[in-house]
Amino acid sequence: MKRIFQICVATIVAFAATGCYNDFDAPAPAPIYTDEALEQSGAVQISIADAKKIFTDQYTLENNGDTGSYTNTKYVEVTDDVVKSVGGTDATDIYIKGKVISNDEEGNVYKTLYLSDETGGIEIKLGTGLFLSYPTGRFDTETQTMPTHYVYVKLKGLFIGNYRMMLSVGNGPTDSFNKLGEHKFYANSNIENKTDVKNHVLLGEETVLEIGTDILVIDESNKDQFFGKDNADKLGRLVLIKGVTCHYGTIGTNIYPAWMDRYKPVGTSTIQTVFKPWYTWAFNSKKHVNATNLYGSVLFSYDNAMPTSTLKAGVYVVRTSGYSRFAGKPVVRDGAKGDILAIFGIYSKSWTYPYGAYQLTVSRYQDIMFAQSDYLTDDEVLANTPNGYPGNVPDALLPNGGYDAAQDSYFTPSTADDEEYEE
């Protein structure tokens, strides 16, 4: 497998040499950076934990990652003063060095590169097609390793921002209006300009992710060590959650497994939230003229029965994008037990927020490691889905298609705080 991975990387670098780094007069291969090259530039290395501390020295994670106002969304620009505060000088930069732990090839990770070192993990907000520029291999269940690359991120001039208690590195803050007309303010934005990416996010040498050090293991015996404020250093890390059970049911008015949509009924200005029981990983209605893609949520825990809270030790929600390649694949059965390899995150306002949840982001479908018999069949998905599978749903009743959730029993309006699924 390592040999195949090396060949693929060589091919990618060869394409890059004729693309992004071709100056026509003196074409050169995409550079592979090393510690020595960064040191010679005068840049000073800091850990990912130190980079996060740049933010937490000024603000708490709690109540500072809301997108609804300028007041409650916080960020820190990495200025010369910040650089000097962590050991640099006016003439130098600071950088983090981490191993790539994410892959966006299957579409469930979007415009994001996750890096980790021995002190923590963090999101780098970039563009698309990152698996080509910063390649990772597949997890080998026999050796419990994954081939990947180091990446260096030079921080001066970038922004460290908070989104629902998850920190990321990106360009400056931005504001916009979503499809419902709501104003949203984000603490940082994506680094998409090729020159900016070339100057800040540097591909390093090949390396390997190893179980127990780079890939943290969660099981029923240590689940408390991945919960609460005292364990915030685990956020953003790659984890292997072992022997966890899938549960079907409701917590408050939230349904699992389900998709969610927020919409305005025709002729009104009131936003409504709709949860729909759903037995594939996400909602993808490509069969219809007005194609709709919605996140799906499937709940797993170490509880014997459906838990009463999502923000609890040992309870995890797998969020899957409607644009992912495996959005339409059946979920695992109620009560099925298996392993999940995912990036460990949180979506909450505070450590005690009742509608918060620990969320798992899966890069690849194969990282949901259950027995084949644990998955629902297509016929079982159809039988479990109220009013039939997407092909049987009238276009008029599709999300964003003008349905009235208050009158049509096909949908389940929520009266709860819908901010758990804000975006």
N, C-alpha and C positions, 0 to 999 in steps of 0.2 A: 504494500500500500504506500509506503514511504517513497518508493521509486516512482510510482505513478504520480504521486503528489508533486515530486520534484520536476517531472516532465511537464506537468500542467503549469507549474509556476514558471518554468523556463519559456513555455509558449506565451504565457501572459506577458512576461517581461519583453519578449521579442516583439509582440504587438505594440506594447507601450513605447518601445524604442522607435517604432516607425510612426507613432501617433503623437502623444502628448509631448514627447521630448525630442521630436525631429525639428531641427532648425534649418534643414535643407542643405546648408553649406557644410556642416560638420555633425551629422546625425550621431547620436550617442544613446546607449541603452539607459533605461530608467535607473537612477542610482539606488543602490542598497546602502542605507546608512548604518553606521556602527557607533558604539560609545566613543571611540577615539575621534571620529569626525565631529561629533557634537561637542566634545571637550575642546577640540582645536578651535572651534568657532567661538569659544569663550562662554558658551551657555552652561548653566548650572542645573544639574538634575535634582528634582524633588520627587517625592513619592506621590502616588495618587491620593493617599490620605492627607498629605501636606497640601495638595491642590484643593481638596475639599475643605480643608481647614481655612483656606483663604476666604471662603464664603462663611463658614460657621464662626469664624472670629468676629464677624460683623452681625450676622443674623442667625436665628434659629431655623431649623428645617420646618418647624411647625408654623402654620398660619402665615407663611410667606411664599407660598407657591400657587396662589390662586390666579386665574387668568381674567377675572372679572373686573379688576381695577388696577390702576398704577400703584396704589398704596400697598396692596397686599401681594404684589409680585416683586421679588427682590433679585438683584444680580450684583456682581462685583466685577468691574473691569480690571484686567491685569495691566496696570500702569507701571511706570518706572518706580513709583513709590512702593507698589506691591512687590515688584521684583526685588528691590533692595531689602524689603522686610523679611524675605525668605532666603537671603544670602547672595543675591545678585548685585549688580552695579548698574549705573546709568547706561553703560556701554554694552551690557550683556543681556541675554534672555534667560528664561528658565524653561525647563521642559520636563514632561513626564515620559516615562518609557513603560509600555505595557504590552501584554500579549493580546492579540485579537481573539475575542471569545464569541463573536456574533457572525452571522452570515445572512446576507439579504437576498440570496439567489431565489429562494422560494416565496419571497414576497411578504412574509410575516414580519420581518424587520424592515423598516422603511426609513431611508435617509439617515441612518444611524450606524455608528461603529462603536461597539462596546470594547473597552480595554480593561485589563486587570493586571495588578501586580500583587505582591504578597501582603500589601496593606489595604487593598480595596479595589473597587471597580467603578468606572465612570463612563458616561455616554459622550461621544463626540458627534456633534450634529453636522452632517455633511450632505452629499447628494445621493444619487442612485448608482447602482452597479458597483457597489463597494467590494463585492466578492471577487471582482476582476483585479482591482488595484491593491487590495489587502486580503489575500486569499487565506482561507482556513480549510482544513480537510474535514473528514467525518470522524465521529467518535468511534473508536474501536472497542467493542464490548469485551473482547478477550484481553487486550493489553491495558484497557481502561485509560487510553491516551488519545490525544487528538493533535495532528500536525497543524501548525499555524505559523504566524510571523510576529516578530516584534514590530511595534509602531512607536515612533517618537512624535510628540506633539509639543511644539514651541508655543508658549502661552501668552507672551507679551502681545497686547493689542486685542486679545480675545476676551470673552465674557463667560464667567461661571454663573449659571442661573439655576433657579429652583422651580421645578414643576411638580406640584403635589408630593413634595418631600424627596424627589429624585433630582440629583444635581447633574448638570451637563455642561459641556464646553462648546461654545459656538461664537457666532458673530454677535453684533449688537442687538439690543432688544427691539422688538417690533410689535405693532398692533394692527389689527384687521377686524373685519366683520365676518362671522361665519354664515352658513347658508340660511340660518334662521334670523339673521340680522342682528345678532348679539355682538357687542363689542368684546374683543378678546385681546389681552395684552400678554405677550410672551417675554420672559426674562432674557432670552437670547434667540438667535435665529441660525439657520443653516449656513455653513461655509460652503458655498457652491461655486464661487469664482475660481477658475482653474489656477490662476496665479496665487491666490490666497491659500488654496489647498497645497500647492507645491511648496509654498514658503513655511507652512505651519505643520502639515501632517505628513510625516516622512516614513516610508517603508523601511523596515529593518530586516535583519537576517531571519532565516527559518529557525523555528524552535518547536517545542512540544508542550501541550497542556497535559498535566499529570493529575491523576486522581489524588485527593487528599491535600494537595497544595494549591494547584491552579483551579481544580474542580472540587468544590466543597461538597461533602456528603451530608445530607439530611436524612435522618430516620426517626422513628418514633421515640428513641431514647434521648435524642439531643435536640428535638424540635424547639425547646425553650431557648436554646442558644441562637436562634434565628428570629427572635421576636422582641419587639419593643425598642425603646430608645437606647438601652445599653448595648444593643447589637446592631446599631445603624451601620457599622463598618461592613456588614455582610451585603448591604444593598448594592446592586450592580454587579455582583459576582456571578460566575457560572456555578450552578449547583446541580447535583444529581440527587433527586428526591427519591428515596427507595421505599418500596412497599407501601405506597399511598393508595387510598381507596377513593373511587369515584362515587359521588352521591347525587341523586336526583331529588329535587324538592324545592322548597321556598325558604328564604330567610327574610323576614319582614314581608315586603311585597316584591322582592327580587326573586326571579325564577331561575333555576339551574337544572339542566342546560337551557340556554335561551339566547335569542338575539334581542337587541334593544334599538329603538329608534326614537328620536325627538323630532317633533313636527308641529306645525301650526295648522289646525283645521281650516279648510277653505273659508275665507271671509272673516277670519278672526285674527287677533294678534296674541292669543294666549298659547304658550308653548306647552305641549303635552308630551309625556313620555310613555312609550309602549314597550312592554316586554312580551315576547312570544316564545312559548316552549318550542325548542328546536333541537334536533338530534343529529345535526352535522356541526362541524367545528365553527362555522360562521354562516351568515346568510349571503348567498350569491345567486341572483336571479337573472343570469345571462339569457335565459330562455325568453325573457320579455323584452318588449320594445324599450321600455324605460328601465334599463338594467339598474339594479340596486345592490350595493355591497355594504353589509353591516357587520360590526364586530359580534362575535359570539363569545359566551362565557360558560365554561364548564368547571364545576367545583370538585376539588379533591381534598381529603383530610385524613387525619389519623383517628378521627372519632368513629365509634361503632355505628352511629346513626347520623342523620343530617345535623350538622352543627347549628347552633342558634345565633352565631355571629360569624361574619367574615374576617373581622379584625381580631384574630385569636391565634395563639400558637398552634402550629400544625394544620392550619387551614389555608388553602391556596386556590386561586382562581386562574385558570389558563385562559387568557384572552387571545383570540385568533381574528385576524383581519379578514374581512370579506374579499379582499384582493389576493389573499394568499393562495398558493397552488392547491393547498389541501383544504380549502374552506368548505367544499361540498362533500368531504369524506365523512362517513358515519363516526359518531363519538363512541367511546367505550361504554359498556353496560353499567347500569346502577349496581354498585357493589364490587365491580372489577378492581383488582389490585395489581399494581405494576410500578414501573420506575419512569421518571420524567427528567430529562436533561434540559435545563432552561436558564435564562437570565433571571435572577431573583430581584424583584422590585416591589414597590409599594405605591398605592394610589390613595392618598388620604390627605386630610387637612392637619391632622395631629395624630399622636400615638394612641389616642383614645376615641377618635372620631367614629361614630357608630356605623357610617356608611363606607368606611375605608376597607381596603383589602390588600393582602399580599398577592401580587400578581406575577405570573410566570410567563415569560416570552420565549417561545420555542422557535429556533431558527429553521429546523428541518422536521418534516413529518416523522422521519425515523427516530427522532429524539423522544417521541412518545412511545415508550417501550412496554407494551402490553402484549399478551398472547393474542394470536390472530382470532381465536374463539371469543376473546373479550370484546370484540367490536360488534356493534349492531350490523345486521344485514340491511341492504337497501329496502327490502320488504318490511323489516321491523321499523325502520325510520319512517316509512310511509304510514304504517299502522299507528305509530305513536304521535304523528303530527296532526293536530286538529285541522279539520277541513282539507286535509291532503297535503301533498308535497308541492313545491313551488309551481310545477306545471299545471296544477289544478286550481291555482289561485287567480281570480280575475285581476287583470291589470289595474283596475280601479281600486283594488284593495291592497295593492302593494305599498310598502312604506314610501312616503313622499308622493303618493299618487292620489291624494285627496280623500282618503278614507276618514271616517269619523269614529275614533276609538271609543267615544262615549256611548255610541249606539250599536256598534257592530261587535257581537260577542266573539268574533274571530280573534280579536285582540284583547289584551289585558292592560288597561290604563293603570299607571302607578300613582299612588298618592304620596309616596315617600320622597325624600330628598333625592332628586335624580342626579346630583352632581357626581356620584360615583361613575357615571357614564357621560361625563360632560361633553366630551369631544366627539 
